[in-house]
Amino acid sequence: MEFTLTFNPRGNPMSDERFVHRFMRFTGRLRMIFGPAHSSPLDHEMTPENKALLSAQQAATEQWATITRPDGTTYLVPKDPSDQSLR
């Protein structure tokens, strides 16, 4: 037996519908009126800060090598085994 707590602000008889479902339906109606949330385009010009961050992230990923085991699983190991900076 499942007990669900339902919130009914209008005082109507409690329905079997969960609060989460009612909330999602309500926000869906808001999206129909106001439109979807704003999202930025992916083809915008990169700022110097973004370029610096991207190059730093790419440099951080170059210190690792991916090893694939015979069973298909993969894991990361440092390319330089003597590097103890992240351990």
Buried (B, 14 or more C-beta within 10 A) or exposed (E): EEEEEEEEEEEEEEEEEEEEEBEEEEEEEEEEEEEEEEEEEEEEEEEEEEEEEEEEEEEEEEEEEEEEEEEEEEEEEBEEEEEEEEE
